């Protein structure tokens, strides 16, 4: 599960960064918002699934 979340996070960051070079206007905005939500959700999932060390 963690490897899938890391892959989604990485792909989402790359797509989000590249949208400003490929798209313009409202299309770029909507794609950036969508990929931003995906990146935040995968980061939250990774945070929830992190290993907890007591010590």
PyMOL Python script that loads the backbone (N, CA, C, O; Angstrom):
from pymol import cmd

cmd.read_pdbstr("""\
ATOM      1  N   UNK A   1       0.822  -1.196   0.000  1.00  0.00           N
ATOM      2  CA  UNK A   1       0.000   0.000   0.000  1.00  0.00           C
ATOM      3  C   UNK A   1       0.867   1.260   0.000  1.00  0.00           C
ATOM      4  O   UNK A   1       0.584   2.225  -0.709  1.00  0.00           O
ATOM      5  N   UNK A   2       1.932   1.230   0.814  1.00  0.00           N
ATOM      6  CA  UNK A   2       2.790   2.406   0.887  1.00  0.00           C
ATOM      7  C   UNK A   2       3.475   2.693  -0.445  1.00  0.00           C
ATOM      8  O   UNK A   2       3.617   3.850  -0.840  1.00  0.00           O
ATOM      9  N   UNK A   3       3.899   1.633  -1.134  1.00  0.00           N
ATOM     10  CA  UNK A   3       4.578   1.850  -2.419  1.00  0.00           C
ATOM     11  C   UNK A   3       3.627   2.455  -3.440  1.00  0.00           C
ATOM     12  O   UNK A   3       4.039   3.282  -4.254  1.00  0.00           O
ATOM     13  N   UNK A   4       2.359   2.055  -3.409  1.00  0.00           N
ATOM     14  CA  UNK A   4       1.372   2.650  -4.304  1.00  0.00           C
ATOM     15  C   UNK A   4       1.162   4.130  -3.975  1.00  0.00           C
ATOM     16  O   UNK A   4       1.077   4.961  -4.879  1.00  0.00           O
ATOM     17  N   UNK A   5       1.080   4.456  -2.699  1.00  0.00           N
ATOM     18  CA  UNK A   5       0.908   5.847  -2.297  1.00  0.00           C
ATOM     19  C   UNK A   5       2.125   6.691  -2.675  1.00  0.00           C
ATOM     20  O   UNK A   5       1.979   7.841  -3.089  1.00  0.00           O
ATOM     21  N   UNK A   6       3.332   6.119  -2.534  1.00  0.00           N
ATOM     22  CA  UNK A   6       4.533   6.849  -2.949  1.00  0.00           C
ATOM     23  C   UNK A   6       4.533   7.086  -4.460  1.00  0.00           C
ATOM     24  O   UNK A   6       4.922   8.156  -4.929  1.00  0.00           O
ATOM     25  N   UNK A   7       4.094   6.080  -5.213  1.00  0.00           N
ATOM     26  CA  UNK A   7       4.036   6.231  -6.670  1.00  0.00           C
ATOM     27  C   UNK A   7       3.017   7.293  -7.067  1.00  0.00           C
ATOM     28  O   UNK A   7       3.292   8.119  -7.937  1.00  0.00           O
ATOM     29  N   UNK A   8       1.846   7.281  -6.439  1.00  0.00           N
ATOM     30  CA  UNK A   8       0.820   8.285  -6.726  1.00  0.00           C
ATOM     31  C   UNK A   8       1.318   9.677  -6.354  1.00  0.00           C
ATOM     32  O   UNK A   8       1.097  10.639  -7.090  1.00  0.00           O
ATOM     33  N   UNK A   9       1.986   9.779  -5.220  1.00  0.00           N
ATOM     34  CA  UNK A   9       2.530  11.070  -4.784  1.00  0.00           C
ATOM     35  C   UNK A   9       3.552  11.602  -5.787  1.00  0.00           C
ATOM     36  O   UNK A   9       3.505  12.774  -6.163  1.00  0.00           O
ATOM     37  N   UNK A  10       4.463  10.753  -6.215  1.00  0.00           N
ATOM     38  CA  UNK A  10       5.502  11.168  -7.154  1.00  0.00           C
ATOM     39  C   UNK A  10       4.921  11.549  -8.506  1.00  0.00           C
ATOM     40  O   UNK A  10       5.273  12.588  -9.066  1.00  0.00           O
ATOM     41  N   UNK A  11       4.038  10.719  -9.030  1.00  0.00           N
ATOM     42  CA  UNK A  11       3.419  11.009 -10.328  1.00  0.00           C
ATOM     43  C   UNK A  11       2.584  12.280 -10.247  1.00  0.00           C
ATOM     44  O   UNK A  11       2.598  13.098 -11.166  1.00  0.00           O
ATOM     45  N   UNK A  12       1.859  12.444  -9.149  1.00  0.00           N
ATOM     46  CA  UNK A  12       1.054  13.652  -8.974  1.00  0.00           C
ATOM     47  C   UNK A  12       1.892  14.914  -8.939  1.00  0.00           C
ATOM     48  O   UNK A  12       1.510  15.936  -9.510  1.00  0.00           O
ATOM     49  N   UNK A  13       3.035  14.847  -8.271  1.00  0.00           N
ATOM     50  CA  UNK A  13       3.928  16.015  -8.220  1.00  0.00           C
ATOM     51  C   UNK A  13       4.485  16.346  -9.600  1.00  0.00           C
ATOM     52  O   UNK A  13       4.564  17.515  -9.977  1.00  0.00           O
ATOM     53  N   UNK A  14       4.869  15.322 -10.348  1.00  0.00           N
ATOM     54  CA  UNK A  14       5.414  15.544 -11.686  1.00  0.00           C
ATOM     55  C   UNK A  14       4.354  16.126 -12.620  1.00  0.00           C
ATOM     56  O   UNK A  14       4.618  17.076 -13.357  1.00  0.00           O
ATOM     57  N   UNK A  15       3.165  15.553 -12.582  1.00  0.00           N
ATOM     58  CA  UNK A  15       2.081  16.061 -13.435  1.00  0.00           C
ATOM     59  C   UNK A  15       1.723  17.482 -13.043  1.00  0.00           C
ATOM     60  O   UNK A  15       1.514  18.331 -13.909  1.00  0.00           O
ATOM     61  N   UNK A  16       1.649  17.748 -11.747  1.00  0.00           N
ATOM     62  CA  UNK A  16       1.305  19.095 -11.294  1.00  0.00           C
ATOM     63  C   UNK A  16       2.356  20.110 -11.739  1.00  0.00           C
ATOM     64  O   UNK A  16       2.011  21.217 -12.153  1.00  0.00           O
ATOM     65  N   UNK A  17       3.610  19.748 -11.659  1.00  0.00           N
ATOM     66  CA  UNK A  17       4.666  20.669 -12.072  1.00  0.00           C
ATOM     67  C   UNK A  17       4.675  20.882 -13.589  1.00  0.00           C
ATOM     68  O   UNK A  17       4.999  21.972 -14.060  1.00  0.00           O
ATOM     69  N   UNK A  18       4.325  19.858 -14.343  1.00  0.00           N
ATOM     70  CA  UNK A  18       4.390  19.977 -15.803  1.00  0.00           C
ATOM     71  C   UNK A  18       3.160  20.638 -16.413  1.00  0.00           C
ATOM     72  O   UNK A  18       3.204  21.038 -17.576  1.00  0.00           O
ATOM     73  N   UNK A  19       2.078  20.765 -15.675  1.00  0.00           N
ATOM     74  CA  UNK A  19       0.872  21.361 -16.257  1.00  0.00           C
ATOM     75  C   UNK A  19       1.073  22.818 -16.642  1.00  0.00           C
ATOM     76  O   UNK A  19       0.450  23.299 -17.589  1.00  0.00           O
ATOM     77  N   UNK A  20       1.917  23.511 -15.935  1.00  0.00           N
ATOM     78  CA  UNK A  20       2.119  24.924 -16.261  1.00  0.00           C
ATOM     79  C   UNK A  20       2.860  25.099 -17.586  1.00  0.00           C
ATOM     80  O   UNK A  20       2.766  26.153 -18.214  1.00  0.00           O
ATOM     81  N   UNK A  21       3.597  24.069 -18.014  1.00  0.00           N
ATOM     82  CA  UNK A  21       4.310  24.148 -19.286  1.00  0.00           C
ATOM     83  C   UNK A  21       3.454  23.680 -20.455  1.00  0.00           C
ATOM     84  O   UNK A  21       3.677  24.101 -21.590  1.00  0.00           O
ATOM     85  N   UNK A  22       2.480  22.816 -20.193  1.00  0.00           N
ATOM     86  CA  UNK A  22       1.721  22.183 -21.269  1.00  0.00           C
ATOM     87  C   UNK A  22       0.377  22.870 -21.502  1.00  0.00           C
ATOM     88  O   UNK A  22      -0.031  23.059 -22.648  1.00  0.00           O
ATOM     89  N   UNK A  23      -0.313  23.243 -20.425  1.00  0.00           N
ATOM     90  CA  UNK A  23      -1.672  23.774 -20.534  1.00  0.00           C
ATOM     91  C   UNK A  23      -1.716  25.248 -20.169  1.00  0.00           C
ATOM     92  O   UNK A  23      -0.805  25.780 -19.535  1.00  0.00           O
ATOM     93  N   UNK A  24      -2.802  25.897 -20.587  1.00  0.00           N
ATOM     94  CA  UNK A  24      -3.033  27.306 -20.265  1.00  0.00           C
ATOM     95  C   UNK A  24      -4.448  27.493 -19.745  1.00  0.00           C
ATOM     96  O   UNK A  24      -5.332  26.676 -20.003  1.00  0.00           O
ATOM     97  N   UNK A  25      -4.648  28.565 -19.019  1.00  0.00           N
ATOM     98  CA  UNK A  25      -5.972  28.984 -18.607  1.00  0.00           C
ATOM     99  C   UNK A  25      -6.659  28.057 -17.638  1.00  0.00           C
ATOM    100  O   UNK A  25      -6.048  27.498 -16.727  1.00  0.00           O
ATOM    101  N   UNK A  26      -7.964  27.909 -17.864  1.00  0.00           N
ATOM    102  CA  UNK A  26      -8.804  27.166 -16.934  1.00  0.00           C
ATOM    103  C   UNK A  26      -8.445  25.683 -16.919  1.00  0.00           C
ATOM    104  O   UNK A  26      -8.569  25.023 -15.887  1.00  0.00           O
ATOM    105  N   UNK A  27      -8.001  25.157 -18.062  1.00  0.00           N
ATOM    106  CA  UNK A  27      -7.609  23.744 -18.121  1.00  0.00           C
ATOM    107  C   UNK A  27      -6.420  23.476 -17.197  1.00  0.00           C
ATOM    108  O   UNK A  27      -6.402  22.477 -16.478  1.00  0.00           O
ATOM    109  N   UNK A  28      -5.446  24.352 -17.217  1.00  0.00           N
ATOM    110  CA  UNK A  28      -4.281  24.204 -16.345  1.00  0.00           C
ATOM    111  C   UNK A  28      -4.689  24.315 -14.882  1.00  0.00           C
ATOM    112  O   UNK A  28      -4.190  23.570 -14.039  1.00  0.00           O
ATOM    113  N   UNK A  29      -5.581  25.227 -14.581  1.00  0.00           N
ATOM    114  CA  UNK A  29      -6.050  25.412 -13.214  1.00  0.00           C
ATOM    115  C   UNK A  29      -6.776  24.176 -12.699  1.00  0.00           C
ATOM    116  O   UNK A  29      -6.524  23.730 -11.580  1.00  0.00           O
ATOM    117  N   UNK A  30      -7.666  23.625 -13.498  1.00  0.00           N
ATOM    118  CA  UNK A  30      -8.428  22.457 -13.068  1.00  0.00           C
ATOM    119  C   UNK A  30      -7.537  21.228 -12.893  1.00  0.00           C
ATOM    120  O   UNK A  30      -7.719  20.463 -11.946  1.00  0.00           O
ATOM    121  N   UNK A  31      -6.587  21.034 -13.788  1.00  0.00           N
ATOM    122  CA  UNK A  31      -5.670  19.899 -13.656  1.00  0.00           C
ATOM    123  C   UNK A  31      -4.774  20.074 -12.438  1.00  0.00           C
ATOM    124  O   UNK A  31      -4.498  19.108 -11.727  1.00  0.00           O
ATOM    125  N   UNK A  32      -4.322  21.293 -12.192  1.00  0.00           N
ATOM    126  CA  UNK A  32      -3.490  21.547 -11.011  1.00  0.00           C
ATOM    127  C   UNK A  32      -4.260  21.300  -9.720  1.00  0.00           C
ATOM    128  O   UNK A  32      -3.713  20.742  -8.769  1.00  0.00           O
ATOM    129  N   UNK A  33      -5.502  21.703  -9.681  1.00  0.00           N
ATOM    130  CA  UNK A  33      -6.315  21.477  -8.485  1.00  0.00           C
ATOM    131  C   UNK A  33      -6.520  19.980  -8.272  1.00  0.00           C
ATOM    132  O   UNK A  33      -6.387  19.485  -7.153  1.00  0.00           O
ATOM    133  N   UNK A  34      -6.841  19.265  -9.341  1.00  0.00           N
ATOM    134  CA  UNK A  34      -7.082  17.829  -9.222  1.00  0.00           C
ATOM    135  C   UNK A  34      -5.821  17.093  -8.767  1.00  0.00           C
ATOM    136  O   UNK A  34      -5.884  16.255  -7.867  1.00  0.00           O
ATOM    137  N   UNK A  35      -4.688  17.397  -9.376  1.00  0.00           N
ATOM    138  CA  UNK A  35      -3.459  16.716  -8.973  1.00  0.00           C
ATOM    139  C   UNK A  35      -3.030  17.148  -7.575  1.00  0.00           C
ATOM    140  O   UNK A  35      -2.446  16.355  -6.838  1.00  0.00           O
ATOM    141  N   UNK A  36      -3.309  18.381  -7.204  1.00  0.00           N
ATOM    142  CA  UNK A  36      -3.003  18.834  -5.846  1.00  0.00           C
ATOM    143  C   UNK A  36      -3.793  18.068  -4.802  1.00  0.00           C
ATOM    144  O   UNK A  36      -3.258  17.710  -3.753  1.00  0.00           O
ATOM    145  N   UNK A  37      -5.059  17.817  -5.082  1.00  0.00           N
ATOM    146  CA  UNK A  37      -5.898  17.041  -4.165  1.00  0.00           C
ATOM    147  C   UNK A  37      -5.370  15.616  -4.048  1.00  0.00           C
ATOM    148  O   UNK A  37      -5.317  15.057  -2.952  1.00  0.00           O
ATOM    149  N   UNK A  38      -4.980  15.029  -5.180  1.00  0.00           N
ATOM    150  CA  UNK A  38      -4.441  13.665  -5.168  1.00  0.00           C
ATOM    151  C   UNK A  38      -3.139  13.613  -4.369  1.00  0.00           C
ATOM    152  O   UNK A  38      -2.928  12.683  -3.590  1.00  0.00           O
ATOM    153  N   UNK A  39      -2.273  14.593  -4.555  1.00  0.00           N
ATOM    154  CA  UNK A  39      -1.005  14.636  -3.823  1.00  0.00           C
ATOM    155  C   UNK A  39      -1.250  14.785  -2.326  1.00  0.00           C
ATOM    156  O   UNK A  39      -0.618  14.099  -1.523  1.00  0.00           O
ATOM    157  N   UNK A  40      -2.151  15.667  -1.951  1.00  0.00           N
ATOM    158  CA  UNK A  40      -2.450  15.848  -0.528  1.00  0.00           C
ATOM    159  C   UNK A  40      -3.066  14.592   0.083  1.00  0.00           C
ATOM    160  O   UNK A  40      -2.748  14.234   1.217  1.00  0.00           O
ATOM    161  N   UNK A  41      -3.940  13.927  -0.659  1.00  0.00           N
ATOM    162  CA  UNK A  41      -4.562  12.707  -0.148  1.00  0.00           C
ATOM    163  C   UNK A  41      -3.532  11.588   0.014  1.00  0.00           C
ATOM    164  O   UNK A  41      -3.564  10.861   1.007  1.00  0.00           O
ATOM    165  N   UNK A  42      -2.635  11.444  -0.935  1.00  0.00           N
ATOM    166  CA  UNK A  42      -1.627  10.392  -0.807  1.00  0.00           C
ATOM    167  C   UNK A  42      -0.638  10.720   0.309  1.00  0.00           C
ATOM    168  O   UNK A  42      -0.184   9.817   1.011  1.00  0.00           O
ATOM    169  N   UNK A  43      -0.301  11.989   0.482  1.00  0.00           N
ATOM    170  CA  UNK A  43       0.574  12.375   1.588  1.00  0.00           C
ATOM    171  C   UNK A  43      -0.110  12.105   2.932  1.00  0.00           C
ATOM    172  O   UNK A  43       0.535  11.648   3.876  1.00  0.00           O
ATOM    173  N   UNK A  44      -1.394  12.383   3.019  1.00  0.00           N
ATOM    174  CA  UNK A  44      -2.131  12.099   4.254  1.00  0.00           C
ATOM    175  C   UNK A  44      -2.187  10.599   4.512  1.00  0.00           C
ATOM    176  O   UNK A  44      -2.055  10.155   5.653  1.00  0.00           O
ATOM    177  N   UNK A  45      -2.380   9.823   3.458  1.00  0.00           N
ATOM    178  CA  UNK A  45      -2.386   8.366   3.607  1.00  0.00           C
ATOM    179  C   UNK A  45      -1.050   7.842   4.089  1.00  0.00           C
ATOM    180  O   UNK A  45      -1.002   6.956   4.942  1.00  0.00           O
ATOM    181  N   UNK A  46       0.027   8.372   3.561  1.00  0.00           N
ATOM    182  CA  UNK A  46       1.358   7.969   4.012  1.00  0.00           C
ATOM    183  C   UNK A  46       1.586   8.364   5.471  1.00  0.00           C
ATOM    184  O   UNK A  46       2.217   7.626   6.229  1.00  0.00           O
ATOM    185  N   UNK A  47       1.079   9.513   5.853  1.00  0.00           N
ATOM    186  CA  UNK A  47       1.218   9.951   7.247  1.00  0.00           C
ATOM    187  C   UNK A  47       0.465   9.014   8.191  1.00  0.00           C
ATOM    188  O   UNK A  47       0.966   8.669   9.261  1.00  0.00           O
ATOM    189  N   UNK A  48      -0.719   8.614   7.798  1.00  0.00           N
ATOM    190  CA  UNK A  48      -1.519   7.724   8.629  1.00  0.00           C
ATOM    191  C   UNK A  48      -0.875   6.340   8.731  1.00  0.00           C
ATOM    192  O   UNK A  48      -0.944   5.699   9.779  1.00  0.00           O
ATOM    193  N   UNK A  49      -0.253   5.881   7.648  1.00  0.00           N
ATOM    194  CA  UNK A  49       0.332   4.546   7.620  1.00  0.00           C
ATOM    195  C   UNK A  49       1.782   4.496   8.093  1.00  0.00           C
ATOM    196  O   UNK A  49       2.411   3.440   8.028  1.00  0.00           O
ATOM    197  N   UNK A  50       2.316   5.602   8.563  1.00  0.00           N
ATOM    198  CA  UNK A  50       3.718   5.630   8.967  1.00  0.00           C
ATOM    199  C   UNK A  50       3.967   4.696  10.145  1.00  0.00           C
ATOM    200  O   UNK A  50       3.061   4.389  10.921  1.00  0.00           O
ATOM    201  N   UNK A  51       5.203   4.256  10.258  1.00  0.00           N
ATOM    202  CA  UNK A  51       5.593   3.418  11.386  1.00  0.00           C
ATOM    203  C   UNK A  51       5.757   4.299  12.619  1.00  0.00           C
ATOM    204  O   UNK A  51       6.436   5.325  12.582  1.00  0.00           O
ATOM    205  N   UNK A  52       5.134   3.888  13.691  1.00  0.00           N
ATOM    206  CA  UNK A  52       5.233   4.655  14.937  1.00  0.00           C
ATOM    207  C   UNK A  52       6.285   4.015  15.823  1.00  0.00           C
ATOM    208  O   UNK A  52       6.179   2.847  16.197  1.00  0.00           O
ATOM    209  N   UNK A  53       7.304   4.801  16.152  1.00  0.00           N
ATOM    210  CA  UNK A  53       8.373   4.327  17.022  1.00  0.00           C
ATOM    211  C   UNK A  53       8.192   4.957  18.396  1.00  0.00           C
ATOM    212  O   UNK A  53       8.076   6.178  18.508  1.00  0.00           O
ATOM    213  N   UNK A  54       8.166   4.153  19.421  1.00  0.00           N
ATOM    214  CA  UNK A  54       8.096   4.697  20.767  1.00  0.00           C
ATOM    215  C   UNK A  54       9.512   4.758  21.340  1.00  0.00           C
ATOM    216  O   UNK A  54      10.249   3.772  21.362  1.00  0.00           O
ATOM    217  N   UNK A  55       9.843   5.913  21.785  1.00  0.00           N
ATOM    218  CA  UNK A  55      11.168   5.931  22.325  1.00  0.00           C
ATOM    219  C   UNK A  55      11.714   7.247  22.483  1.00  0.00           C
ATOM    220  O   UNK A  55      12.848   7.395  22.939  1.00  0.00           O
TER     221      UNK A  55
END
""", "prot")
cmd.dss("prot")
cmd.show_as("cartoon", "prot")
cmd.util.cbc("prot")
cmd.orient("prot")
